[in-house]
Amino acid sequence: MEGTPVTVASVTEVGPDTVALELETPDGFDALPGQFVLLRASPDDEVLSRHYTLSSPDVGATFELTVGIDPDGDLSPWLADLEAGETVHIEGPFGRITYDGADDVVAVAGGPGIGPSVAVAEAAHDAGHDAVVIYRADEPAHTDRLEALESAGATIRYVDEDDDDDLADAIATHREDGQLYAFGFEDFVTFVAEAIDDAGGDPDEALIENFG
């Protein structure tokens, strides 16, 4: 199988139908929050691959990927059932949407975008900067980490899945509080870009990762 073999350190439930896949960091692997990897695995002897964005603020001894579980999917349920010591393969890191510790941040997350958003916010906090997370989801994931960030002084704003007005208001309120990031599927990040424009900002200055 192509890619670098990496060992699973743990698989932890972090929300409804969501797990954190913690992997041992291979030699020479260096990535920043916001980047992603191509993961390959072979459930039922069929090689499958998916892109997953890092959800850990660094890549020390281990790094983390957040996996949303599709019960009818061919890979995510298998990943959720992995045990420590098993192996998957990765390529990367890839991506130019990164956080290098230089600025305050506003991370806008839709659904699975909470993984990289919480990683960017934690990295900013660790670097001594302010962080805002705007999170659109009816059933949030990574609530423990978000609560820890809020206790440490970060601003966490939850938005209901169907409340476009509240999301637009949150973006208008916080868009100038730091470098704005947005992570999510196409409809979500398109809405974020339009909300920035409607609020008088420049969406081209935002760092937006479209999950497709």
Backbone torsions as a table, in degrees:
resi	resn	phi	psi	omega
1	MET	NA	138.9	-179.4
2	GLU	-70.6	158.2	177.7
3	GLY	98.1	175.9	-179.6
4	THR	-91.6	125.9	176.5
5	PRO	-70.6	134.2	177.8
6	VAL	-131.3	147.9	-176.2
7	THR	-93.9	136.5	176.0
8	VAL	-73.5	124.0	176.2
9	ALA	-87.8	-39.7	179.4
10	SER	-167.6	160.0	171.5
11	VAL	-130.5	122.0	-172.7
12	THR	-128.5	133.5	174.8
13	GLU	-71.5	128.4	-177.6
14	VAL	-124.2	8.8	179.1
15	GLY	167.2	175.9	178.5
16	PRO	-58.8	123.7	179.4
17	ASP	53.1	37.6	-178.6
18	THR	-142.7	132.5	175.8
19	VAL	-128.0	154.5	170.6
20	ALA	-101.7	120.2	179.1
21	LEU	-98.4	108.1	-179.2
22	GLU	-95.9	125.5	-175.6
23	LEU	-119.4	144.1	175.5
24	GLU	-70.2	133.8	-175.8
25	THR	-75.6	122.2	179.6
26	PRO	-75.9	161.2	177.7
27	ASP	-57.2	134.5	174.8
28	GLY	82.7	-0.9	-179.1
29	PHE	-85.3	123.4	-179.0
30	ASP	-139.0	124.5	-176.8
31	ALA	-144.9	154.6	176.3
32	LEU	-108.3	154.6	174.7
33	PRO	-54.1	136.3	-177.5
34	GLY	105.3	-21.6	179.0
35	GLN	-82.2	167.3	-176.8
36	PHE	-135.5	165.1	176.9
37	VAL	-124.5	159.5	168.4
38	LEU	-97.0	118.7	-179.8
39	LEU	-102.7	132.1	175.6
40	ARG	-119.0	142.2	176.9
41	ALA	-152.2	169.0	-174.8
42	SER	-133.4	65.8	171.0
43	PRO	-65.4	138.2	178.9
44	ASP	55.8	32.2	175.6
45	ASP	64.4	16.4	175.6
46	GLU	-111.5	124.4	-178.8
47	VAL	-77.2	121.8	178.7
48	LEU	-122.1	152.3	-180.0
49	SER	-140.2	145.5	177.0
50	ARG	-146.0	153.1	173.3
51	HIS	-91.7	135.3	176.1
52	TYR	-134.0	133.2	179.0
53	THR	-86.3	141.8	179.9
54	LEU	-60.8	140.0	176.8
55	SER	-120.2	16.1	172.9
56	SER	-109.7	147.4	-177.6
57	PRO	-73.7	-11.0	178.2
58	ASP	-153.6	176.2	178.6
59	VAL	-128.5	73.0	178.4
60	GLY	-81.8	-114.8	178.0
61	ALA	-70.7	-30.4	178.7
62	THR	-137.8	166.5	170.3
63	PHE	-141.3	164.3	-169.7
64	GLU	-124.3	143.6	170.5
65	LEU	-122.9	136.2	176.3
66	THR	-97.6	127.4	-174.2
67	VAL	-118.3	117.2	170.8
68	GLY	-80.1	132.2	-173.7
69	ILE	-95.8	119.1	170.9
70	ASP	-95.3	111.2	-176.6
71	PRO	-55.0	-26.9	179.1
72	ASP	-97.8	5.8	-178.2
73	GLY	-75.7	163.7	-179.0
74	ASP	-98.1	-11.3	-179.2
75	LEU	-122.0	-47.5	-172.3
76	SER	-60.0	-40.1	177.0
77	PRO	-63.3	-33.9	178.0
78	TRP	-67.4	-43.5	177.0
79	LEU	-61.0	-39.7	-178.7
80	ALA	-64.5	-24.0	-178.4
81	ASP	-95.1	1.7	178.8
82	LEU	-64.3	154.3	176.9
83	GLU	-119.5	158.3	178.3
84	ALA	-54.7	137.0	179.3
85	GLY	100.4	-17.9	177.1
86	GLU	-77.6	171.5	-169.3
87	THR	-128.6	139.0	166.8
88	VAL	-127.6	173.7	179.7
89	HIS	-119.6	144.1	178.9
90	ILE	-131.4	154.9	167.1
91	GLU	-128.2	150.4	179.5
92	GLY	122.6	-167.8	15.3
93	PRO	-82.0	159.9	177.4
94	PHE	-125.9	165.6	172.2
95	GLY	105.9	143.2	179.9
96	ARG	-106.6	-1.9	176.1
97	ILE	-87.1	100.1	-173.8
98	THR	-135.0	162.2	172.1
99	TYR	-122.1	126.9	-174.5
100	ASP	-111.2	10.6	176.0
101	GLY	89.2	12.3	-171.0
102	ALA	-95.6	-17.9	-168.3
103	ASP	-138.7	162.9	161.6
104	ASP	-64.1	154.6	-175.5
105	VAL	-134.3	150.9	167.8
106	VAL	-125.1	112.7	-177.3
107	ALA	-109.1	119.9	-178.2
108	VAL	-106.7	120.2	-171.2
109	ALA	-118.6	133.5	170.6
110	GLY	-117.9	121.0	177.8
111	GLY	55.4	-120.0	-177.5
112	PRO	-66.5	-8.7	176.4
113	GLY	-66.5	-7.4	178.9
114	ILE	-67.2	-28.1	179.7
115	GLY	-57.9	-62.7	178.6
116	PRO	-66.0	-29.1	-179.5
117	SER	-65.2	-45.2	179.8
118	VAL	-69.1	-32.2	177.2
119	ALA	-65.5	-45.0	178.4
120	VAL	-62.3	-43.6	-179.4
121	ALA	-64.2	-42.4	178.2
122	GLU	-65.5	-40.2	178.7
123	ALA	-63.9	-39.4	177.8
124	ALA	-64.0	-45.5	179.2
125	HIS	-61.0	-43.4	180.0
126	ASP	-62.8	-27.7	179.5
127	ALA	-88.5	3.2	177.5
128	GLY	87.5	18.8	-178.5
129	HIS	-109.0	163.9	176.5
130	ASP	-81.5	154.2	-179.5
131	ALA	-141.9	140.8	172.1
132	VAL	-124.0	133.8	172.8
133	VAL	-120.3	123.1	173.7
134	ILE	-109.4	118.0	-167.2
135	TYR	-126.4	114.9	178.8
136	ARG	-97.8	112.4	178.6
137	ALA	-172.4	141.2	175.4
138	ASP	-80.9	-29.6	179.8
139	GLU	-126.3	86.2	-172.1
140	PRO	-64.0	150.9	171.5
141	ALA	-113.0	167.1	179.1
142	HIS	56.3	34.3	-178.1
143	THR	-66.0	-32.1	178.2
144	ASP	-61.8	-44.1	-179.1
145	ARG	-70.2	-37.7	177.5
146	LEU	-65.9	-39.5	177.2
147	GLU	-65.0	-38.8	177.6
148	ALA	-64.5	-40.8	176.7
149	LEU	-62.6	-43.7	-179.8
150	GLU	-63.1	-40.7	177.9
151	SER	-63.7	-28.4	-179.6
152	ALA	-86.5	0.0	175.2
153	GLY	113.8	-4.1	177.8
154	ALA	-73.8	157.1	175.3
155	THR	-98.2	122.1	179.0
156	ILE	-117.6	123.5	-179.0
157	ARG	-126.0	117.1	178.2
158	TYR	-91.4	140.7	180.0
159	VAL	-128.3	131.6	177.2
160	ASP	-63.1	151.6	-174.4
161	GLU	-57.1	-35.7	-173.9
162	ASP	-105.0	14.6	-175.4
163	ASP	-103.9	81.9	-179.5
164	ASP	-63.8	-37.0	-177.4
165	ASP	-64.0	-42.2	-179.6
166	ASP	-66.9	-38.4	177.7
167	LEU	-64.3	-45.2	179.1
168	ALA	-62.6	-39.1	178.7
169	ASP	-65.4	-41.6	179.5
170	ALA	-62.8	-41.1	179.1
171	ILE	-66.2	-43.8	179.0
172	ALA	-63.0	-37.7	-178.0
173	THR	-68.8	-38.9	-168.7
174	HIS	-111.9	0.2	-171.0
175	ARG	-61.5	-24.2	-179.1
176	GLU	-100.9	11.2	-178.3
177	ASP	-84.4	-2.4	179.1
178	GLY	167.5	-179.3	174.1
179	GLN	-61.9	124.3	-175.3
180	LEU	-90.9	129.7	174.1
181	TYR	-116.1	150.4	172.5
182	ALA	-140.5	132.8	-179.1
183	PHE	-131.3	127.1	177.2
184	GLY	165.6	-174.2	180.0
185	PHE	-75.4	169.7	-168.1
186	GLU	-56.8	-46.7	-178.2
187	ASP	-60.5	-38.8	-178.5
188	PHE	-67.6	-50.8	-175.5
189	VAL	-70.4	-28.3	173.8
190	THR	-64.2	-41.6	177.2
191	PHE	-63.1	-42.3	179.4
192	VAL	-60.2	-46.2	179.9
193	ALA	-60.4	-42.4	179.3
194	GLU	-66.6	-36.9	178.9
195	ALA	-66.8	-38.0	176.3
196	ILE	-61.5	-45.8	-180.0
197	ASP	-63.0	-44.6	-179.7
198	ASP	-62.5	-29.1	-179.5
199	ALA	-86.0	3.7	178.1
200	GLY	92.4	9.3	178.8
201	GLY	-96.8	-180.0	179.6
202	ASP	-111.8	107.4	-178.6
203	PRO	-62.1	-21.1	178.7
204	ASP	-68.5	-18.2	178.5
205	GLU	-85.8	-10.6	177.4
206	ALA	-81.5	151.4	176.1
207	LEU	-101.6	105.6	-169.9
208	ILE	-116.8	126.6	176.9
209	GLU	-110.6	114.2	-179.0
210	ASN	-93.3	116.8	-179.4
211	PHE	-78.8	-0.2	177.9
212	GLY	99.2	NA	NA
